[in-house]
């Protein structure tokens, strides 16, 4: 708004100011300078508005993606797998990591471990919503367990714990690996230490 007023004033000055100047060359220079200043202000105003609009559109997209992410979680917990697939495709089309996460979890359920691992790694690469990345590492660990690669599974569960030291599913799975490998572990859950 303020820039519009300034531009208008510059245009008015470009018309009125040259009348007060006697020298014809100075009149042209003054008028041209004021018109150029008005054009620069208009361009700056337009660029500023475009940047502001871009930020607002990005924020609106984040809200929409957040809603889709929540919907995807509900769909998955409700075992509405076809709907989860559709939600993941929408998020993937927008290059949202959580879309790859959803598709990766579905792939684990279907026993497509190579696809699952690729999707879960892509989800981590693109970024996950706050607090969700440990679940991607957990599911990478679960895929490794299905392959009986307990060393890799341990690494993935440990990555989840690096992100959230209180992430209990990863801790439980690490204890389970110890039990499967025959290592002596104290059943801290039975002793009430969990």
Secondary structure, 3 states (H helix, E strand, C coil): CHHHHHHHHHHHHHHHHHHHCCCHHHHHHHHHHHHHHHHHHHHHHHHHHHHHHHHHHHHHHHHHHHHHHHHHHHHHHCCCHHHHHHHHHHHHHCCCHHHHHHHHHHHHHCCCHHHHHHHHHHHHHHCCCCCCHHHHHHHHHHHHHHCCCHHHHHHHHHHHHHHCCCCHHHHHHHHHHHHHCCCCCCCCCCCCCC
